[in-house]
Amino acid sequence: MRRLPSLPALRAFEAAARRGSFTMAGEELHLTPSAISHQVRALERHFGQKLFRREGIRVELTADGARLAGRLQTAFDTMEKACSELERIPPDRRLSVLCAPSFASKWLGPRLPHFMRACPSVALRLTAEAGAIDLTRHDELDIVISYGAPLSRAGLVVEPLGVEEIVALCAPALAERFDPLDPAVGSLLIESSVNPVRWSDWFALNGLPEPAPASRPSFDRGALAVSAAAQGIGVALEGRRFAQSELASGELVEPAPGRYRGVRRDMHFLSCREAAFGEPSITAFRTWLRAALHEAPG
């Protein structure tokens, strides 16, 4: 919690200091000179310092008052500029997107410059957060891109973002000695705690017995699991979509490519409010996202 005195009192003081008069400050803020004086006195009591020297109807800043006035003027100028910039953006061109962290960092983030060039009139605000977010309770958000099972609510539109292939991935040196039938491989299997696809699914799909439980490295983000695999820590079970750059650079490979099957599932979902489905900014983002996923499906 911010420890600040009354904002109206700060505003009254800043106006009086800038205008050099309680009367002129009152005219600017549509208050009486007496109201301005009361606000300033309340601020002086808060700080335990005199901010003005009063000589009849004249007021003059003290040294402490001048120092505070200079800082406040900078702060209010910054606030005024921020509000002015926001007011210039038409509401139907603003777009607030909340995205699963790994999808944001590994896939969406690197492609956002393409979206901004394709849709320069859309003012995008991107936030990354894990967990299920209920759009019906968050009016400040327009779109949620979730990982795993999405929340289904009346009044929401939920779209899967394409089937993804979840495969075994590791550094090239480790791929050369990867043998899923070797019991020792169990300690090399990286667990991704948020991934709904488990190693048991992969072994079952490939008709292989899963190694006995072992102490395995574990991460709570797909991006961290991919990074750990690229560093040679073990074998990650993650989507190609998360690992596109590492696969392209050769930092990660699939052991015995073509020999083992990947698990195919819908893993990411886009949600928006039904009432806002046709808004221009949402339509622009959905259209661009579909095209980008078609080019690099993962």
C-alpha positions in Angstrom: 0.0 0.0 0.0 1.3 3.5 -0.9 1.9 5.8 2.1 0.6 9.1 0.7 -1.3 12.0 2.2 -4.7 13.1 0.7 -4.5 13.4 -3.1 -6.9 16.4 -3.1 -4.7 18.1 -0.5 -1.6 17.5 -2.7 -3.5 18.7 -5.7 -4.6 21.9 -3.9 -1.1 22.5 -2.6 0.5 22.0 -6.1 -2.0 24.4 -7.7 -1.4 27.1 -5.0 2.4 26.7 -5.3 2.2 26.9 -9.1 -0.2 29.9 -9.2 1.3 31.7 -6.1 -2.2 32.3 -4.8 -4.9 30.4 -2.9 -7.5 32.4 -4.7 -6.1 31.5 -8.2 -5.7 27.9 -7.1 -9.3 27.9 -6.0 -10.4 29.3 -9.4 -8.5 26.5 -11.2 -9.9 23.7 -9.0 -13.4 25.2 -8.6 -12.9 25.6 -4.9 -13.0 28.6 -2.5 -9.7 30.1 -1.3 -10.8 28.9 2.2 -11.1 25.3 1.0 -7.6 25.5 -0.5 -6.3 26.9 2.8 -7.9 24.0 4.7 -6.3 21.5 2.4 -2.9 23.0 2.7 -3.1 23.2 6.5 -4.1 19.5 6.5 -1.0 18.7 4.5 1.2 20.8 6.8 -0.2 18.8 9.8 0.6 15.6 8.0 4.2 16.5 7.4 4.7 18.5 10.6 6.3 21.2 8.4 5.2 24.7 7.2 4.8 24.7 3.5 3.8 28.4 3.0 4.7 31.6 4.8 1.4 33.6 5.1 1.7 37.4 5.2 -1.9 38.8 5.0 -3.4 37.7 1.7 0.1 36.9 0.3 1.6 33.4 0.5 5.2 32.4 -0.2 6.6 28.9 -0.3 9.0 27.8 2.5 12.2 25.9 1.5 10.4 22.6 2.3 7.3 23.8 0.4 9.4 24.6 -2.7 11.1 21.3 -2.6 7.8 19.4 -2.4 6.2 21.7 -5.1 9.0 20.9 -7.5 8.6 17.1 -7.1 4.8 17.3 -7.2 4.8 19.3 -10.4 6.9 16.7 -12.1 4.6 13.9 -10.8 1.4 15.7 -11.9 3.0 16.5 -15.3 3.7 12.8 -15.8 0.1 11.8 -14.7 -1.4 14.4 -17.0 0.7 13.1 -20.0 -0.3 9.5 -19.3 -4.0 10.4 -19.1 -3.7 12.5 -22.2 -2.1 9.7 -24.2 -4.8 7.2 -23.1 -7.6 9.6 -24.0 -6.3 9.8 -27.5 -6.8 6.1 -28.0 -10.4 5.3 -29.0 -11.8 2.7 -26.7 -12.5 0.3 -29.6 -8.8 0.4 -30.6 -7.5 -0.7 -27.1 -6.8 -4.3 -26.5 -5.8 -5.9 -23.2 -4.6 -9.5 -23.5 -3.7 -11.8 -20.6 -1.6 -14.8 -21.7 -0.1 -17.9 -20.2 3.5 -17.0 -19.3 5.3 -19.6 -21.4 3.2 -19.0 -24.5 3.8 -15.3 -24.0 7.6 -15.6 -23.7 8.3 -18.5 -26.2 5.7 -17.9 -28.9 3.6 -14.7 -28.8 6.2 -12.2 -27.5 8.7 -12.8 -30.4 5.9 -12.3 -32.9 4.3 -9.1 -31.5 6.3 -6.8 -33.7 4.6 -8.5 -36.6 1.2 -7.8 -35.1 2.1 -4.2 -34.4 3.2 -3.6 -38.0 0.1 -5.4 -39.3 -2.3 -3.6 -36.9 -0.7 -0.2 -36.0 -4.0 1.3 -34.9 -4.5 -1.2 -32.1 -3.0 -0.2 -28.7 -2.0 -3.6 -27.2 -1.4 -4.3 -23.5 0.0 -7.7 -22.8 0.1 -9.3 -19.3 1.4 -12.8 -18.5 -0.2 -14.7 -15.7 -0.6 -18.4 -14.9 -3.8 -19.9 -13.7 -7.5 -19.8 -14.7 -8.8 -16.3 -15.2 -12.5 -15.7 -15.3 -13.2 -13.0 -17.9 -16.7 -12.5 -16.6 -15.1 -11.0 -13.4 -12.3 -9.0 -15.1 -13.7 -6.1 -17.2 -10.3 -4.7 -17.7 -9.3 -7.7 -19.9 -10.5 -8.3 -23.5 -8.8 -11.6 -24.3 -7.3 -14.5 -22.3 -5.0 -17.0 -23.8 -5.0 -19.9 -21.4 -3.0 -23.2 -21.1 -4.6 -26.5 -20.4 -8.4 -26.6 -19.8 -10.0 -23.2 -20.3 -12.7 -21.8 -18.0 -16.1 -22.3 -19.6 -18.7 -19.7 -18.7 -22.0 -18.5 -20.1 -21.3 -15.4 -22.2 -17.8 -16.4 -23.2 -16.5 -17.6 -26.6 -13.6 -20.1 -26.2 -11.5 -21.1 -29.3 -8.7 -23.7 -29.3 -5.6 -22.4 -30.9 -4.8 -25.6 -32.8 -3.6 -29.1 -32.0 0.0 -29.2 -30.7 2.4 -32.1 -30.7 4.0 -32.8 -27.4 7.4 -34.5 -27.9 10.5 -35.6 -26.1 13.2 -33.0 -26.5 16.8 -32.9 -25.3 20.3 -31.5 -26.1 22.0 -33.3 -29.1 24.7 -34.9 -26.8 21.9 -36.5 -24.6 19.9 -37.6 -27.6 22.8 -39.9 -28.7 22.4 -42.1 -25.5 18.6 -41.7 -24.9 17.1 -45.1 -24.4 13.6 -45.1 -22.9 14.0 -48.8 -22.0 17.0 -48.1 -19.8 15.8 -47.7 -16.1 18.4 -45.0 -15.6 16.6 -42.8 -18.0 13.9 -42.2 -15.4 16.2 -39.7 -13.5 16.6 -37.7 -16.8 12.9 -37.1 -17.5 12.1 -33.5 -16.7 8.7 -33.0 -15.1 6.7 -29.9 -16.1 4.1 -29.6 -13.3 1.6 -27.4 -15.3 1.7 -29.6 -18.4 -1.5 -31.7 -18.6 0.4 -34.2 -20.8 2.5 -36.5 -18.5 5.4 -38.8 -19.3 3.0 -41.7 -18.6 1.0 -40.6 -21.6 4.1 -40.5 -23.8 5.2 -44.0 -22.7 1.7 -45.5 -23.2 1.4 -43.9 -26.6 4.7 -45.5 -27.7 3.9 -48.9 -26.2 6.7 -48.6 -23.7 6.9 -49.3 -19.9 7.5 -46.1 -18.0 10.6 -46.3 -15.8 10.0 -46.7 -12.1 9.5 -43.4 -10.2 12.8 -41.6 -9.7 14.0 -38.3 -8.5 13.4 -36.1 -11.5 14.1 -32.4 -12.2 10.8 -30.5 -12.1 9.7 -27.0 -13.3 6.5 -25.1 -13.1 6.7 -23.4 -16.5 7.1 -25.0 -19.9 9.6 -22.4 -20.9 11.8 -23.4 -17.9 11.6 -27.0 -18.8 12.6 -26.2 -22.4 15.5 -24.1 -21.2 16.7 -26.9 -18.8 16.6 -29.5 -21.6 18.6 -27.2 -23.9 21.3 -26.9 -21.1 21.6 -30.7 -21.0 19.9 -31.3 -17.7 17.5 -33.9 -19.0 14.7 -34.7 -21.5 11.7 -32.4 -21.5 8.2 -33.4 -22.7 7.0 -30.2 -24.2 5.2 -28.9 -27.3 7.2 -28.0 -30.4 5.4 -24.6 -30.2 7.4 -23.7 -27.0 10.7 -25.0 -28.5 10.6 -23.6 -32.0 13.7 -21.4 -31.7 15.7 -24.1 -29.9 14.8 -26.7 -32.5 15.7 -24.3 -35.3 19.1 -23.4 -33.7 19.9 -27.1 -33.0 20.1 -26.5 -29.2 17.3 -29.1 -28.9 16.5 -32.2 -30.9 14.1 -35.1 -30.8 15.9 -38.3 -29.8 15.6 -40.9 -32.7 13.4 -38.6 -34.8 10.5 -40.5 -36.4 10.9 -43.5 -34.0 8.7 -42.1 -31.2 5.3 -40.6 -31.5 4.3 -37.3 -30.0 1.1 -36.7 -28.0 -1.3 -34.5 -30.0 -3.7 -32.2 -28.1 -5.3 -28.8 -27.9 -3.2 -27.0 -25.3 -3.9 -23.3 -25.7 -7.3 -21.6 -25.9 -8.4 -18.0 -26.6 -11.3 -16.7 -24.7 -13.3 -13.4 -25.0 -16.7 -12.1 -24.0 -19.4 -13.0 -26.4 -20.8 -9.4 -26.4 -17.4 -8.1 -27.5 -16.6 -10.9 -30.1 -17.0 -8.6 -33.1 -15.1 -5.6 -31.8 -12.5 -4.3 -34.3 -9.5 -4.7 -32.1 -10.5 -8.3 -31.0 -11.2 -9.3 -34.6 -7.9 -7.9 -35.8 -6.0 -9.8 -33.1 -7.8 -13.1 -33.7 -7.3 -12.8 -37.5 -3.6 -12.1 -37.1 -3.1 -14.8 -34.5 -4.8 -17.4 -36.7 -2.6 -16.5 -39.6 0.6 -16.6 -37.5 -0.4 -20.0 -36.1 -1.0 -21.3 -39.6 2.5 -20.2 -40.6 4.1 -21.8 -37.5 1.6 -24.3 -36.2 3.9 -26.2 -33.7 
